[in-house]
Amino acid sequence: MFESLKKQSMKQVIKKVSIALGVMVIILIAFGPSYMKLIEGPKDLSKLSEEELPNAYVEGELYYIFDQFAYYYNENDDGTEDITDQYYLILIGEDKLMGLHVQNDDFEIADQIFNESYDFDYGQREELTTSWQLKGTVNKMEGEVLEFYQNYFVEAGVDAGEIENYSIPYVLEVDYIGSFDSFAVYASLAAFLVLLSYVVITLLKGVTGVYISPVKKYIAKNELAVSLESMESDYAGAKTIDNFTIGSKWSYFFHGNKAQVVENDTLIWAYRENHTQRLYGIKVHDKKSLVMYTKDKKKIVASMHNNYDIDAAVEELAKQLPGLVTGYSKELEKSFKKDFENFGKQTE
């Protein structure tokens, strides 16, 4: 009996672990390059050549911003604008410009340096006093941002063929690690580690038989009335539907990964329950369960995989227990909660 329950438990475990491993693979594919950059650490921006800049994760001190060439904003209902992203031009080496992408958390320091740089260029201040120690990744400009970048030079009177003499089409994205901002990278890493812990712990519990311990505890708790031999005999002659096993005296099932047991003659009501889980209105999971209530009003939930098997299990229980109330209705729920003495009598 225990070996059979352990095998069924491991089937549950392997299925869930496989899903977790699949998600981990997706995370690694998406964020793996960012993790590598995080492990390697940022390089000194001032020491990289132009050829070494592309895709480099860097850190450096910024004290001069040449100009701004683009920004993005959200327009409010009252007509005001909330700026979300700003794009500046910064010097690389002594004679070329590169983009700088700043998000709203860093607007204040970026604007201060930009304003001081403007005053410095026009002789309104003698030196630059504000600096910013930043980290980020030098990514290739693409799409609309690249168009804004190129248009800036065209509007400044630079011939299209000469733009590359003054600039490189890359942008230092502040607080980015690879293609993602640092929050997304750290959040995905945390999720990966949580999933890894789940996989290891779940497999260990499955292999060591932790998930079948509730059945063992039931036998130990009721050792004066229940023997292992009688349960094994009952289990050997039981009928299994999906992962729900119905014997003449006990039923054996799973709630999640854990094996459970209930005495059949304590059951008073059984029905199928479907619960749809949604994320932002999108269906992500349809949880199917066989719900049972005992004569002392204890709710027991058995996890199952499809409605057909749940209905078959309820039907089989009804054969074993002629007085069992089956199916769900609001009237039955109301009777169960408020008129338990007469619960199910309307079905007789």
C-alpha positions in Angstrom: 0.0 0.0 0.0 2.6 2.5 1.0 4.8 1.7 -2.0 1.8 2.2 -4.3 0.9 5.5 -2.6 4.5 6.6 -2.9 4.5 5.9 -6.6 1.3 7.9 -7.1 2.8 10.7 -5.0 5.9 10.8 -7.2 3.7 11.1 -10.3 2.2 14.2 -8.8 5.7 15.4 -7.8 7.3 14.8 -11.2 4.5 16.6 -13.0 4.8 19.7 -10.8 8.6 19.6 -10.8 8.6 19.3 -14.6 6.5 22.5 -14.9 8.8 24.3 -12.5 11.9 23.2 -14.5 10.2 24.3 -17.7 9.7 27.8 -16.2 13.3 27.8 -14.9 14.6 27.0 -18.5 12.5 29.9 -19.9 13.9 32.2 -17.2 17.5 31.1 -18.0 17.0 31.6 -21.8 15.6 35.1 -21.3 17.8 36.3 -18.4 20.9 34.1 -18.7 23.0 36.7 -20.4 22.1 39.3 -17.8 23.0 36.8 -15.0 26.4 36.3 -16.6 27.0 40.1 -16.7 25.9 40.3 -13.1 28.4 37.5 -12.1 31.2 39.1 -14.0 30.5 42.5 -12.6 30.6 46.0 -14.3 33.6 47.1 -16.3 35.1 50.6 -16.0 33.5 52.7 -18.7 36.4 55.1 -18.9 38.8 52.2 -19.8 36.8 50.6 -22.6 37.6 51.3 -26.2 34.9 52.0 -28.7 35.1 48.4 -29.9 34.6 47.1 -26.4 31.5 49.1 -25.6 28.7 47.2 -27.4 26.8 45.0 -24.9 29.2 45.8 -22.1 27.9 46.1 -18.5 29.7 49.1 -17.2 30.1 51.6 -14.3 31.5 55.0 -14.4 31.3 58.6 -13.2 29.3 61.0 -15.3 29.7 64.7 -14.9 28.9 66.1 -18.4 25.8 65.7 -20.6 26.1 67.1 -24.1 22.4 67.4 -25.0 19.0 65.7 -24.9 17.6 64.1 -28.1 14.4 62.4 -27.0 12.0 61.7 -24.2 8.8 59.6 -23.6 5.8 60.6 -21.6 2.3 59.5 -20.6 -0.5 62.1 -21.1 -2.9 62.5 -18.2 -6.6 63.3 -18.6 -6.0 66.9 -17.6 -3.6 67.4 -20.4 -0.4 67.3 -18.3 2.4 64.9 -19.1 4.3 62.5 -16.9 7.8 61.9 -18.4 8.8 58.3 -18.1 12.1 58.1 -20.1 14.7 60.6 -21.2 17.5 60.2 -23.7 20.6 62.3 -23.6 23.9 62.5 -25.5 27.2 61.9 -23.6 30.8 62.0 -24.7 32.7 58.8 -25.2 36.4 59.4 -25.2 37.0 63.0 -26.4 35.3 63.2 -29.8 32.3 60.9 -30.1 28.8 60.9 -28.7 26.6 58.1 -27.4 23.1 57.8 -26.0 22.2 57.8 -22.3 18.8 56.3 -21.3 17.5 57.5 -18.0 14.3 56.5 -16.2 12.3 58.6 -13.7 14.1 57.5 -10.6 17.3 59.3 -11.9 15.7 62.3 -13.5 16.8 64.7 -10.8 20.5 64.0 -10.9 20.5 63.7 -14.8 18.7 67.1 -15.1 21.1 68.7 -12.7 24.1 67.5 -14.6 22.5 68.5 -17.9 21.7 72.0 -16.7 25.2 72.5 -15.3 26.7 71.2 -18.5 24.6 73.8 -20.5 25.8 76.6 -18.2 29.4 75.4 -18.5 29.2 75.4 -22.3 27.9 78.9 -22.5 30.4 80.3 -20.0 27.9 80.7 -17.1 29.9 78.5 -14.7 33.7 77.8 -14.6 33.6 74.2 -13.6 31.3 71.1 -13.3 30.7 70.3 -9.7 28.0 67.5 -9.8 28.9 63.9 -10.7 26.9 60.7 -10.9 28.3 57.2 -10.2 26.2 55.0 -12.4 25.9 51.5 -13.7 24.2 50.2 -16.8 24.6 48.3 -20.1 25.6 49.7 -23.4 23.0 48.4 -25.8 22.5 48.9 -29.5 20.0 51.6 -30.4 16.9 50.3 -32.3 13.6 51.4 -33.7 12.2 54.8 -32.8 15.0 55.8 -30.5 17.5 55.2 -33.3 15.4 57.4 -35.6 15.3 60.2 -33.0 19.1 59.9 -32.5 19.8 60.1 -36.3 17.3 63.0 -36.8 19.1 64.9 -34.0 22.3 65.0 -36.1 20.5 65.7 -39.4 18.7 68.7 -37.8 22.1 69.9 -36.5 23.3 70.0 -40.1 25.4 66.8 -40.1 25.3 64.9 -43.4 23.9 61.4 -43.0 27.2 59.9 -44.2 29.2 61.7 -41.6 27.1 60.9 -38.5 29.2 57.9 -37.7 32.2 60.2 -37.5 30.6 62.0 -34.6 28.7 59.3 -32.8 28.1 55.6 -32.2 24.6 54.1 -32.4 24.6 52.7 -28.9 22.9 53.8 -25.7 24.0 53.4 -22.1 20.9 52.3 -20.3 21.2 53.2 -16.7 20.4 50.4 -14.2 20.1 47.9 -17.0 21.9 44.5 -16.7 21.9 43.3 -20.3 18.6 43.8 -22.0 16.6 44.2 -18.8 16.4 46.7 -16.0 18.0 45.6 -12.8 14.7 45.2 -11.0 13.5 42.6 -13.6 16.8 40.8 -13.5 16.9 40.5 -9.7 13.2 39.6 -9.6 13.7 36.9 -12.1 16.7 35.6 -10.2 14.7 35.5 -7.0 12.0 33.6 -8.9 14.5 31.2 -10.3 16.0 30.5 -6.8 12.5 30.0 -5.3 11.7 27.5 -8.1 15.0 25.7 -7.6 14.4 25.4 -3.9 10.9 24.1 -4.6 12.2 21.5 -7.0 14.9 20.3 -4.6 12.6 20.2 -1.5 9.7 18.6 -3.4 11.8 15.9 -4.9 13.4 15.1 -1.5 10.0 14.9 0.2 8.7 12.7 -2.6 11.7 10.3 -2.6 11.9 10.1 1.2 8.1 9.4 1.5 7.2 12.5 3.4 4.1 13.0 1.3 2.6 9.7 2.4 3.2 10.4 6.1 -0.4 11.6 6.7 -1.6 8.0 6.1 1.0 6.6 8.5 0.0 9.2 11.1 -3.7 8.1 10.7 -2.7 4.5 11.5 -0.6 5.6 14.5 -3.4 7.8 15.8 -6.0 5.1 15.5 -3.8 2.1 16.3 -6.3 0.6 18.7 -9.0 0.4 16.0 -7.0 0.3 12.8 -4.3 -2.1 11.8 -1.9 -1.8 9.0 -2.9 -5.3 7.8 -6.6 -4.4 7.5 -5.8 -1.2 5.6 -3.4 -3.1 3.2 -6.1 -5.7 2.6 -8.7 -3.0 2.0 -6.3 -1.2 -0.4 -5.5 -4.4 -2.3 -9.2 -4.8 -3.2 -10.0 -1.2 -3.8 -10.9 0.5 -7.1 -8.7 3.3 -8.4 -10.0 6.2 -10.5 -7.3 8.6 -11.5 -5.4 9.1 -8.2 -8.5 8.4 -6.0 -8.7 4.9 -4.6 -11.9 3.6 -3.1 -11.9 0.6 -0.8 -14.7 -1.0 1.1 -13.9 0.9 4.3 -11.4 3.6 3.4 -10.8 6.0 0.5 -7.2 7.0 -0.4 -6.5 10.2 -2.3 -4.2 13.2 -2.7 -4.5 16.8 -1.8 -1.7 18.3 -3.7 1.3 16.0 -3.3 0.1 14.6 0.1 -1.6 11.2 0.4 -4.7 11.3 2.5 -7.2 8.7 3.9 -10.8 9.0 5.1 -13.2 6.4 6.5 -16.0 6.0 4.0 -18.8 5.7 6.5 -17.9 9.2 7.9 -18.8 10.8 4.6 -22.1 12.6 4.1 -21.7 14.7 1.0 -19.5 14.6 -2.1 -19.4 16.7 -5.3 -17.2 18.0 -8.1 -15.8 21.6 -7.8 -14.1 23.5 -10.5 -12.2 26.7 -9.7 -10.8 28.8 -12.5 -7.7 30.9 -11.6 -7.2 34.1 -13.7 -4.4 36.6 -14.0 -5.5 40.0 -15.2 -8.7 38.4 -16.6 -6.8 35.7 -18.5 -7.4 32.1 -17.6 -4.2 30.5 -16.3 -5.4 27.4 -14.5 -8.5 25.3 -14.1 -8.4 23.5 -10.7 -10.5 20.4 -10.4 -11.3 18.8 -7.1 -13.6 16.3 -5.5 -15.0 17.9 -2.4 -16.2 15.7 0.5 -17.8 16.6 3.9 -17.9 14.3 6.9 -20.7 13.9 9.4 -18.8 16.2 11.7 -18.8 18.9 9.0 -15.1 18.6 8.2 -14.3 19.5 4.6 -11.9 17.2 2.7 -10.5 18.1 -0.8 -9.1 15.6 -3.2 -7.0 16.9 -6.1 -8.0 15.3 -9.4 -7.2 15.9 -13.1 -10.5 15.8 -15.0 -14.2 16.1 -14.5 -15.0 12.7 -15.9 -12.9 10.9 -13.3 -14.3 13.1 -10.5 -17.9 12.2 -11.5 -16.9 8.5 -11.7 -15.4 8.7 -8.2 -18.5 10.3 -6.8 -20.6 7.6 -8.4 -18.4 4.9 -7.0 -18.6 6.4 -3.5 -22.4 6.5 -3.8 -22.4 2.8 -4.6 -20.4 2.1 -1.4 -22.5 4.6 0.7 -26.2 4.6 -0.3 -26.9 7.5 2.1 -24.3 9.8 0.6 -25.5 13.1 -0.8 -24.0 13.8 -4.2 -23.8 16.8 -6.4 -23.8 20.5 -5.5 -26.6 23.1 -5.4 -27.1 26.3 -3.4 -30.1 24.6 -1.7 -27.9 21.8 -0.5 -25.2 24.2 0.7 -27.9 26.2 2.6 -29.3 23.1 4.2 -25.8 21.9 5.2 -25.0 25.2 6.9 -28.3 26.1 8.5 -30.4 22.9 8.7 -27.9 20.1 9.1 -30.3 17.8 10.9 -32.4 17.6 7.7 -29.5 17.8 5.3 -30.0 15.6 2.3 -33.5 14.4 3.4 -35.1 16.1 0.4 -33.2 13.8 -1.8 -34.5 10.6 -0.1 
